[in-house]
Amino acid sequence: MRDRSTTFRWHLRAVTRDARKTTVFARTHQFDAGAPLQFDIEDARISALEYALGGLVADIVGGLQALAKRRRVLVEQVEARIEAELDNALTHLGVVGEQGAPHLENVRVHVYAKSLEEEARVREIWEEMLRRSPLVSTLRRSVNLELRLNVTF
């Protein structure tokens, strides 16, 4: 049985009066999210799904950079591109005849790290960061998560 003293809880609050905008409060910060899903690329707000995917790439990019710094491995820049596929999106829209539930099926993250260090050392840090990432660990249990690292010089 796991020791509960090592568990940390986050508490967020969300408020909306308009289906197109939800304000989320986290610690002493707040941000506005748009609709749960948005298919219109011109929409002014970032959707809740886009915030979730953005959180994943921020975790990966920031986590890699922070761990490299701790290990005294110089990584000049880290950039990531994420692509996600939503299965059964029509059920979210309430299309008559569609059944089931919308869910992320595939998420692909391509990370580019610029470093003059040995590639093997950067990859060691990458693997450790992935093992320590709460979002990666959680999503690996529920979605086909493809994570790739390209080290450039």
N, C-alpha and C positions, 0 to 999 in steps of 0.2 A: 504494500500500500504506500502511495506517495505521501510525503510529508507536506501537509497543507501550509506550513509556514513559508514554503518557497513559492507559493501561488500569489500572483499579483493580479488585481482586477482593475480594469479601466471602466470608467463611467462616462458615458456621453448622453446627451439629451438632444432630441430633434423636435422642432415645432414647424407646423405648416398651417396656412389658411388658404393656400392656393396649390393645386396639384402640380403646378409648373415650377414651384420653388419651395425648398425645405431648408431651414436654417439648422445647422448642426453645431452644438456647443461641445467643445472638448477642452478640458482643463480651463485655461483662461482665454481660449481662442474660440473663434466661430468661423464657419464658412457656409456658403449657400450652394446647395446642390439642385440641379434641375430634376426633370422627371426620372423615374427609375431607369428607363431605357429611352434613348432618343435616336431616331433614324434620320433626322434632318440635320445635315452637316452645317447648316446655317443657323441652327438654334443658338441663342446667346448664352445658354447655361451648360455647364458640364454635367452630364448625367450621373446618377448614383453609381451605375456600373463603371463609367469611366473613372470616377474617383477611386473605386475599388481596384481597378487595374492600375491606375496611377500609383496607388499605395504599394502595390506589389513591385513595380519597377523602381520606385523610390527606395524601398527596402533593399532591393538587390544592389542597385547602384551605390547608394549611400553605405550599405553594409560592406560591400567590397572595398570601397575607398577607406572607410574607417578601420577595417581589419588590416588592410595593407599598411596603413600609417602605424598602427600598433605594432606590427611585425617589422617595421622599418624597411618596408619595400616601397620604393617610389613608383607610384602609379599616377602619371600626370593627369590623365582624364579618363572618365568612365562615362559611356553613353549606352543607352539601351533603347531598343525598339520592341514594342509588344504588339502581338496580333492575337485576337481572341475570336472564337466562333461560338455563337449562341445557338443552341439547338432548340427547336420548337418555339421560336420567337413569336409566332402567330398566336399562341395561347396567351401570351402577355397582352396582346392587342384585343383579345376576346373574339377572334374570328370564329364564326359559327362552324361547327363541325371539327374544329381542332381539339385534340385531347392531350392530356399529359400536363407537363409543367416546363416552362422555359428554364434552361440551365446552360452554364458554360460547359462545353464539351472539350474543346481544345484551346490551350493557351500556349503560345510560343513566344519566348523571350530571347532576343539576340542581343548580347552584350559585347561591346567593343571597349577594350581597355588599352590605353596607350602607355607603354612602359618600356624602359631600356633594360629592365631586369630580365633575368632568365625566365623564359616562358613557363618552365616547369614550376618555378617558385610562385609565379602569379596564379597558376592553376591550383597549386596547393591551397593558397589563400581562398580562391574561388570555392573549392570543395568544402573547406571549413566554414565559410560564410553560408553556403547553402544548408549545411547541417545545423547551423545555429539560427537560421531565419525562421521566425514563427509563422510568417505568411507562406513561405515555400513549404514548410512542413505541413501546414494545414491544408493547403491547396493540393498537394501531392496525393492526399487521401481521397479527393473528390473529383478531380479533373485530370485529363491527360495534359500534363505540364511538361513542355519541352524547353529546356534551358541550355543555351549555347554561349560559349565564351570565345571570342576572337581576340587574341593579343596582337597588337600592332606596335611597331617601333617607330 
